[in-house]
Amino acid sequence: MKRNETHLSGILPCLLLTAVLLIFVRSYLEREFWFDEALTLMNFAWLPTPLAIYRSYVIPNNHILYTIFLHLWTQLPDLGLRQDFFTRLPSLLFAVALLCLLYGYFRRALGRFPLFAALTALAVSPPFLIYASAVRGYMAGGLFVSLAVCCACAFAEHSNWRSFCGYFAACVFAVGTVPSDLLALGGCVLFALPFAGRGFPPWKKLLPLAAAPFAALALFYLPIMRSFLAVCHTGEGWSDGTGVLRAYASAAAATVGIPGLLFIFSCVLRGAKYPWRTGMYIAVFLLPLPAAYILHPAPFPRVFLPLFPLLALIAARGIRDCAAFLRLKRGGGMRIFYAVLFVCVIAGGLLPAAGPCRNFLSQICGDSSGDDFFYGYYMRKEHRPSLTAARLKTMYEPGTLPPVYLSFASDPWPTMYYLLERGFQTRFLFDGPRGRIKELKSGMLVIISRGEDPAVAEKRFSVRLNPLFENVKHRVCAVD
């Protein structure tokens, strides 16, 4: 009987976490592709072989191992689902696996109820939901980082070299997906060290744990090192390091919310009793600080997303410590405490997604064009590039669409995707790394964003544009 109860106590919370995630993520799965997603799919996942994807590391958008998985996924039948919806499902599967993995491994160390509350807060937060449904590799990277922290803790606690091999393999998968996951792997080391017990710092465990991510990075990218180094010098990111930290702190607050406040409370109450553990946990949260100010440009805020599962684990520790301080034992007091906490966690997920709060947080995080976590342009109702493709479908037969110029502000990659999806095969022109378009010829179509003035394109190319139609996303004109 006890074995069945133990088994149920592991499976049931995972099912509940999955159900909560599916309820909250539904609307996120319905959105249309944005720039990076369509670029990932068309430029990399559509390459003929996994080896071609590995060798095509020319820009950071190619999250290699995720892209290879996506390549294989798109070979499967779509079961009648809309193609962009079907393509989002791998990230959702990674998110489910991440939540279940962390609960399954840490439920004894951190407590079932504290961990369930913290992971629920993670699952309902907008930053997590956006990337649990994105055609990008960040959620896959988060899963591998989560696997790495499980193996790192096992190695720190038991000195089991089988666990270290698992940790190293997880490091390879993490950096092979997104190289910047190196930072989150550093967080895994900091989080795992208190599991080593007394005698801090445990050098025999610290050194191999710290060296493994760098060795994994070198191992994975050595065959394409020249391309990797070139990508490292592309100069993509934010010029404002303080803005990056502001966006990260806002997303972290929205992700751990009330459980995070309980961790702060526990630090005040019990931090002096466990100084090394408390210091390590605070250091995990502060890891983006040097990256934001030392690297030029500073990383995009979304780079720090794989840290959020670690923050959830730290928040769970805070919940457990607070319950211990309040001397809550099994019974009515503990039930009331966790019931109130769970209600606050759900409310904490709904609040950042509400209109005024969402707009405020989005402004903090870079507004529509730069917001990685709350209400970026791709989350807004006017992001409907498929409407333009649908309208052109009523005006042109397949094979008759003239060459199309797309301005950068028009979001060219998703627009091209939806045109191709509707059977249009033509020449697409847009300004890119290979240079700017120099001229437009008579009869071509021009697609610009709704907010752009056609007169700007007329002046640049010395042409006259005849408006054809416009919608919430685009203005479409023909070159006279």
C-alpha positions as CSV (number, residue, x, y, z in Angstrom):
1,M,0.0,0.0,0.0
2,K,2.8,2.4,0.9
3,R,4.5,1.7,-2.4
4,N,1.4,2.5,-4.3
5,E,0.9,5.8,-2.3
6,T,4.5,6.7,-3.0
7,H,4.1,6.0,-6.6
8,L,0.9,8.1,-6.7
9,S,2.5,11.0,-4.9
10,G,5.1,11.2,-7.7
11,I,2.7,10.8,-10.6
12,L,-0.3,12.8,-9.6
13,P,1.5,16.1,-9.0
14,C,3.2,15.7,-12.4
15,L,-0.2,15.2,-14.0
16,L,-1.6,18.3,-12.2
17,L,1.4,20.4,-13.3
18,T,0.9,19.2,-16.9
19,A,-2.8,20.1,-16.7
20,V,-2.1,23.6,-15.3
21,L,0.5,24.2,-18.0
22,L,-1.9,23.1,-20.8
23,I,-4.7,25.3,-19.4
24,F,-2.5,28.4,-19.3
25,V,-0.5,27.8,-22.5
26,R,-3.5,27.3,-24.8
27,S,-3.7,30.9,-26.1
28,Y,0.0,31.1,-26.6
29,L,-0.1,28.1,-28.9
30,E,-2.5,29.9,-31.2
31,R,-0.3,32.8,-32.2
32,E,1.3,33.2,-35.5
33,F,5.1,32.8,-36.2
34,W,7.3,35.8,-35.4
35,F,10.6,36.8,-37.1
36,D,13.0,34.4,-35.2
37,E,10.6,31.5,-35.4
38,A,10.0,31.6,-39.1
39,L,13.8,32.2,-39.6
40,T,14.6,29.1,-37.5
41,L,12.2,27.0,-39.5
42,M,12.9,28.2,-43.1
43,N,16.7,28.8,-42.8
44,F,17.7,25.8,-40.7
45,A,15.0,23.2,-39.9
46,W,14.2,22.9,-43.6
47,L,17.8,22.0,-44.5
48,P,18.0,18.5,-46.0
49,T,19.9,16.6,-43.2
50,P,20.9,17.0,-39.5
51,L,24.5,17.3,-40.6
52,A,23.7,20.2,-42.8
53,I,22.0,21.9,-39.8
54,Y,25.1,21.3,-37.7
55,R,27.4,22.8,-40.3
56,S,25.1,25.8,-40.9
57,Y,26.0,27.7,-37.8
58,V,26.1,31.1,-39.3
59,I,23.9,33.1,-36.9
60,P,22.9,32.6,-33.3
61,N,19.3,31.8,-34.4
62,N,20.4,28.2,-35.2
63,H,19.9,26.4,-31.9
64,I,21.5,23.4,-33.3
65,L,20.2,20.4,-31.3
66,Y,16.8,21.9,-31.0
67,T,16.7,22.6,-34.8
68,I,17.7,19.0,-35.6
69,F,14.9,17.8,-33.4
70,L,12.5,20.3,-35.1
71,H,13.7,19.0,-38.5
72,L,12.8,15.5,-37.5
73,W,9.5,16.6,-36.0
74,T,8.4,18.3,-39.2
75,Q,8.8,15.0,-41.1
76,L,6.0,13.5,-39.0
77,P,2.3,13.7,-40.1
78,D,0.7,16.8,-38.6
79,L,-2.5,15.0,-37.7
80,G,-4.6,17.6,-39.4
81,L,-3.4,20.4,-37.0
82,R,-2.5,23.8,-38.3
83,Q,1.1,23.8,-39.3
84,D,2.3,26.6,-37.0
85,F,0.4,25.0,-34.1
86,F,2.0,21.6,-34.8
87,T,5.5,23.1,-35.0
88,R,5.1,24.6,-31.5
89,L,4.4,21.3,-29.8
90,P,8.1,20.2,-29.3
91,S,8.7,23.1,-27.0
92,L,5.5,22.3,-25.1
93,L,6.8,18.7,-24.7
94,F,10.1,20.0,-23.4
95,A,8.3,22.2,-20.9
96,V,6.2,19.3,-19.5
97,A,9.4,17.1,-19.3
98,L,11.2,19.9,-17.4
99,L,8.4,20.3,-14.8
100,C,8.1,16.5,-14.3
101,L,11.9,16.0,-14.1
102,L,12.4,18.7,-11.4
103,Y,9.4,17.5,-9.3
104,G,10.4,13.8,-9.6
105,Y,14.0,14.4,-8.5
106,F,13.7,17.2,-5.9
107,R,10.4,16.3,-4.2
108,R,12.2,14.6,-1.3
109,A,15.0,17.2,-0.9
110,L,12.7,20.3,-1.1
111,G,9.4,18.8,0.0
112,R,6.4,17.8,-2.2
113,F,4.1,20.8,-1.4
114,P,6.8,23.5,-1.5
115,L,8.2,22.2,-4.8
116,F,4.7,21.8,-6.3
117,A,3.8,25.4,-5.4
118,A,7.1,26.7,-6.9
119,L,6.8,24.7,-10.1
120,T,3.2,25.8,-10.5
121,A,4.3,29.4,-10.2
122,L,6.9,28.7,-13.0
123,A,4.3,26.9,-15.2
124,V,1.8,29.7,-15.1
125,S,4.2,32.6,-15.6
126,P,4.1,34.5,-19.0
127,P,7.9,34.2,-19.6
128,F,7.7,30.4,-19.2
129,L,4.5,30.1,-21.3
130,I,5.9,32.2,-24.2
131,Y,8.9,29.9,-24.6
132,A,7.0,26.7,-23.8
133,S,5.2,27.4,-27.1
134,A,8.0,29.1,-29.1
135,V,9.7,27.6,-32.1
136,R,13.0,28.3,-30.5
137,G,15.5,26.3,-28.5
138,Y,15.2,28.0,-25.1
139,M,12.8,25.6,-23.5
140,A,14.9,22.6,-24.8
141,G,17.9,24.3,-23.2
142,G,15.9,24.8,-20.0
143,L,15.2,21.0,-19.9
144,F,18.8,20.1,-20.4
145,V,19.9,22.6,-17.7
146,S,17.3,21.0,-15.4
147,L,18.7,17.6,-16.2
148,A,22.2,19.0,-15.5
149,V,21.2,20.3,-12.0
150,C,19.7,17.0,-11.1
151,C,22.9,15.1,-12.0
152,A,25.1,17.8,-10.4
153,C,23.2,17.5,-7.1
154,A,23.5,13.7,-7.2
155,F,27.3,14.0,-7.8
156,A,27.8,16.6,-5.1
157,E,25.8,14.5,-2.6
158,H,27.0,11.0,-3.4
159,S,30.3,11.4,-5.4
160,N,28.7,9.1,-8.0
161,W,30.7,9.3,-11.2
162,R,27.8,7.9,-13.1
163,S,25.9,11.0,-12.1
164,F,28.9,13.1,-13.3
165,C,28.7,11.4,-16.7
166,G,25.1,12.3,-16.9
167,Y,25.9,15.8,-15.9
168,F,28.5,16.1,-18.6
169,A,26.1,14.7,-21.2
170,A,23.4,17.2,-20.1
171,C,26.0,20.0,-20.4
172,V,26.8,18.9,-24.0
173,F,23.1,19.0,-24.9
174,A,22.5,22.3,-23.2
175,V,25.4,24.2,-24.9
176,G,24.7,22.3,-28.1
177,T,21.2,23.8,-28.1
178,V,22.1,27.4,-27.0
179,P,25.8,28.2,-26.2
180,S,24.7,30.9,-23.7
181,D,23.3,28.1,-21.5
182,L,26.8,28.1,-20.2
183,L,25.6,30.8,-17.7
184,A,22.7,28.6,-16.5
185,L,25.1,25.7,-16.1
186,G,27.2,27.9,-13.8
187,G,24.0,28.3,-11.8
188,C,23.7,24.5,-11.6
189,V,27.1,24.3,-10.0
190,L,26.3,27.0,-7.4
191,F,22.9,25.3,-6.6
192,A,24.5,21.9,-6.3
193,L,27.4,22.7,-4.0
194,P,25.3,22.9,-0.7
195,F,24.3,19.3,-1.4
196,A,27.9,18.3,-0.8
197,G,27.4,18.9,3.0
198,R,30.0,20.2,5.3
199,G,33.5,21.2,4.5
200,F,32.6,24.0,2.0
201,P,33.9,24.5,-0.6
202,P,34.2,20.9,-1.6
203,W,37.1,21.3,-4.2
204,K,37.0,17.7,-5.4
205,K,33.5,18.2,-6.5
206,L,33.6,21.9,-7.4
207,L,36.4,21.7,-9.9
208,P,34.9,18.9,-12.2
209,L,31.4,20.4,-12.0
210,A,32.8,23.9,-13.0
211,A,35.1,22.5,-15.7
212,A,32.5,20.3,-17.4
213,P,30.4,23.0,-19.1
214,F,33.5,24.5,-20.8
215,A,34.7,21.1,-21.9
216,A,31.3,20.4,-23.3
217,L,31.2,23.7,-25.2
218,A,34.6,23.0,-26.7
219,L,33.7,19.4,-27.6
220,F,30.5,20.3,-29.4
221,Y,31.7,23.2,-31.4
222,L,35.3,22.2,-32.1
223,P,34.5,20.8,-35.6
224,I,32.8,24.2,-36.5
225,M,35.0,26.4,-34.3
226,R,35.6,29.0,-37.0
227,S,31.9,29.5,-37.6
228,F,31.3,29.5,-33.8
229,L,33.8,32.2,-33.2
230,A,32.4,34.3,-36.1
231,V,28.9,34.0,-34.6
232,C,30.3,35.2,-31.2
233,H,31.4,38.4,-32.9
234,T,28.0,39.2,-34.7
235,G,27.4,41.9,-32.0
236,E,23.7,41.0,-31.4
237,G,22.2,42.1,-28.1
238,W,21.2,45.2,-26.1
239,S,23.4,48.3,-25.7
240,D,21.8,48.9,-22.3
241,G,23.0,46.5,-19.7
242,T,20.8,48.1,-17.0
243,G,17.8,47.6,-19.3
244,V,18.6,43.9,-19.6
245,L,18.8,43.5,-15.9
246,R,15.5,45.4,-15.4
247,A,13.8,43.0,-17.9
248,Y,15.4,39.9,-16.2
249,A,14.4,41.0,-12.7
250,S,10.8,41.7,-13.9
251,A,10.6,38.3,-15.5
252,A,12.1,36.6,-12.5
253,A,9.6,38.3,-10.2
254,A,6.7,37.2,-12.4
255,T,8.1,33.7,-12.6
256,V,8.6,32.9,-8.9
257,G,6.3,35.6,-7.5
258,I,5.0,34.9,-4.0
259,P,7.3,31.8,-3.5
260,G,10.2,34.1,-4.3
261,L,9.1,36.5,-1.5
262,L,9.0,33.6,0.9
263,F,12.6,32.8,0.0
264,I,13.6,36.4,0.8
265,F,11.7,36.1,4.1
266,S,13.5,32.8,4.9
267,C,16.8,34.4,4.2
268,V,16.0,37.1,6.8
269,L,14.9,34.5,9.3
270,R,17.4,31.6,8.7
271,G,20.1,33.0,6.4
272,A,22.6,33.2,9.2
273,K,22.1,29.6,10.1
274,Y,23.0,28.4,6.6
275,P,25.2,31.2,5.2
276,W,27.0,29.2,2.5
277,R,23.7,27.8,1.1
278,T,22.0,31.2,1.2
279,G,25.0,32.8,-0.5
280,M,25.0,30.2,-3.3
281,Y,21.3,30.7,-3.9
282,I,21.7,34.5,-4.1
283,A,24.6,34.1,-6.4
284,V,22.5,32.0,-8.8
285,F,20.0,34.9,-9.0
286,L,22.8,37.5,-9.6
287,L,24.6,35.5,-12.4
288,P,23.2,37.8,-15.1
289,L,24.8,40.9,-13.4
290,P,28.3,40.4,-14.7
291,A,27.1,39.2,-18.1
292,A,25.0,42.4,-18.6
293,Y,27.8,44.8,-17.8
294,I,30.9,42.9,-19.0
295,L,29.7,41.8,-22.4
296,H,29.2,44.4,-25.1
297,P,26.6,44.3,-26.3
298,A,24.7,42.8,-23.4
299,P,22.9,39.5,-24.0
300,F,19.2,39.6,-24.9
301,P,17.1,39.1,-21.7
302,R,15.7,35.8,-23.1
303,V,19.2,34.3,-22.8
304,F,18.6,34.0,-19.0
305,L,15.4,32.0,-19.3
306,P,17.1,28.6,-18.4
307,L,17.9,30.2,-15.0
308,F,14.2,30.3,-14.1
309,P,13.8,26.6,-13.2
310,L,16.7,27.1,-10.8
311,L,15.0,30.1,-9.3
312,A,11.9,28.0,-8.8
313,L,13.9,25.4,-6.9
314,I,15.4,28.1,-4.7
315,A,11.9,29.5,-4.1
316,A,10.8,26.0,-3.1
317,R,13.5,25.9,-0.5
318,G,12.3,29.3,0.8
319,I,8.7,27.9,1.1
320,R,10.0,24.9,3.0
321,D,12.1,27.0,5.4
322,C,9.2,29.4,6.1
323,A,6.9,26.5,6.8
324,A,9.5,25.1,9.2
325,F,9.9,28.5,10.9
326,L,6.2,28.8,11.4
327,R,6.3,25.2,12.8
328,L,3.6,24.1,10.5
329,K,3.0,20.4,10.9
330,R,0.7,18.1,9.0
331,G,-2.8,19.2,9.7
332,G,-5.1,22.1,9.4
333,G,-2.5,24.9,9.6
334,M,-0.3,23.4,6.9
335,R,-3.3,22.8,4.6
336,I,-4.5,26.4,5.0
337,F,-0.9,27.7,4.4
338,Y,-0.5,25.8,1.1
339,A,-4.1,26.5,0.0
340,V,-3.6,30.2,0.3
341,L,-0.1,29.9,-1.3
342,F,-1.6,28.0,-4.3
343,V,-4.3,30.6,-4.8
344,C,-1.7,33.4,-4.7
345,V,0.5,31.4,-7.2
346,I,-2.4,31.2,-9.7
347,A,-3.2,34.8,-9.2
348,G,0.4,35.6,-9.7
349,G,0.3,33.9,-13.1
350,L,-2.9,35.7,-14.1
351,L,-1.9,39.2,-13.0
352,P,1.1,39.7,-15.4
353,A,-1.1,38.6,-18.3
354,A,-3.8,41.1,-17.4
355,G,-4.0,44.2,-19.7
356,P,-2.7,47.2,-17.6
357,C,-0.1,45.1,-15.8
358,R,1.0,43.4,-19.0
359,N,1.5,46.7,-20.7
360,F,3.5,48.1,-17.8
361,L,5.8,45.1,-17.6
362,S,6.2,45.2,-21.4
363,Q,7.4,48.8,-21.2
364,I,9.9,47.8,-18.6
365,C,11.2,45.0,-20.8
366,G,11.7,47.0,-24.0
367,D,8.1,47.5,-25.2
368,S,6.7,45.7,-28.3
369,S,9.9,45.5,-30.3
370,G,12.2,44.4,-27.5
371,D,10.0,42.7,-24.9
372,D,11.1,39.0,-24.6
373,F,8.9,38.1,-21.7
374,F,5.4,39.6,-21.5
375,Y,3.8,41.4,-24.5
376,G,6.2,41.5,-27.4
377,Y,4.9,42.5,-30.8
378,Y,4.3,38.8,-31.7
379,M,1.8,38.5,-28.8
380,R,-0.4,41.4,-30.0
381,K,-3.6,41.1,-31.9
382,E,-2.2,43.1,-34.9
383,H,0.5,40.5,-35.5
384,R,-1.3,38.6,-38.3
385,P,1.0,38.2,-41.3
386,S,-1.2,35.4,-42.5
387,L,-3.9,37.9,-43.3
388,T,-1.7,39.4,-46.0
389,A,-1.0,36.0,-47.5
390,A,-4.7,35.1,-47.5
391,R,-5.7,38.4,-49.2
392,L,-3.1,37.9,-51.9
393,K,-4.4,34.4,-52.4
394,T,-7.7,35.9,-53.5
395,M,-5.9,38.2,-56.0
396,Y,-3.3,35.9,-57.6
397,E,-3.2,32.3,-58.7
398,P,-0.2,30.2,-57.6
399,G,2.7,30.9,-60.0
400,T,1.4,34.4,-61.0
401,L,2.6,36.3,-57.9
402,P,5.2,38.9,-59.0
403,P,8.5,39.4,-57.1
404,V,7.9,40.8,-53.6
405,Y,9.9,43.3,-51.7
406,L,9.4,43.2,-47.9
407,S,10.7,46.0,-45.6
408,F,12.4,44.9,-42.4
409,A,9.6,46.4,-40.3
410,S,7.1,44.3,-42.1
411,D,8.5,41.1,-40.4
412,P,9.6,39.5,-43.7
413,W,10.3,35.9,-42.5
414,P,6.8,35.1,-41.1
415,T,5.2,36.9,-44.1
416,M,7.2,34.8,-46.5
417,Y,6.4,31.6,-44.6
418,Y,2.6,32.2,-44.9
419,L,2.9,33.1,-48.5
420,L,4.8,29.9,-49.2
421,E,2.2,28.0,-47.1
422,R,-0.4,29.2,-49.5
423,G,1.5,28.0,-52.5
424,F,3.2,31.2,-53.7
425,Q,6.6,30.5,-55.2
426,T,8.2,33.8,-56.2
427,R,11.3,35.9,-55.6
428,F,11.4,37.6,-52.2
429,L,13.7,40.6,-51.6
430,F,14.5,42.3,-48.3
431,D,17.3,44.1,-46.7
432,G,19.6,41.6,-44.8
433,P,23.2,40.8,-43.8
434,R,24.1,40.4,-47.5
435,G,23.2,44.0,-48.2
436,R,20.4,46.4,-48.9
437,I,18.1,46.1,-52.0
438,K,19.1,48.8,-54.5
439,E,16.2,49.0,-56.9
440,L,12.6,47.9,-57.4
441,K,11.3,47.2,-60.9
442,S,7.9,47.9,-62.3
443,G,5.2,45.4,-61.5
444,M,6.8,44.2,-58.2
445,L,4.8,44.1,-55.0
446,V,5.9,46.0,-51.9
447,I,4.9,44.9,-48.4
448,I,5.5,47.4,-45.6
449,S,4.3,47.5,-42.0
450,R,1.0,49.3,-41.3
451,G,2.9,52.0,-39.5
452,E,5.3,52.8,-42.3
453,D,4.9,55.6,-44.8
454,P,5.0,54.4,-48.5
455,A,6.6,57.8,-49.3
456,V,9.8,56.6,-47.6
457,A,10.1,53.7,-50.0
458,E,9.1,55.9,-53.0
459,K,11.9,58.3,-52.1
460,R,14.5,55.6,-51.5
461,F,13.9,53.7,-54.7
462,S,12.7,56.6,-56.9
463,V,9.5,54.8,-57.8
464,R,5.8,55.4,-57.5
465,L,3.7,53.0,-55.4
466,N,0.1,52.3,-56.0
467,P,-1.7,51.0,-52.9
468,L,-3.5,47.7,-53.2
469,F,-4.8,47.0,-49.7
470,E,-3.9,47.2,-46.0
471,N,-4.8,45.3,-42.9
472,V,-3.8,45.4,-39.2
473,K,-0.3,44.2,-40.0
474,H,0.7,45.4,-43.5
475,R,0.3,47.8,-46.3
476,V,0.7,46.3,-49.8
477,C,1.5,48.3,-52.9
478,A,2.5,47.7,-56.5
479,V,5.4,49.4,-58.1
480,D,4.1,51.6,-61.0
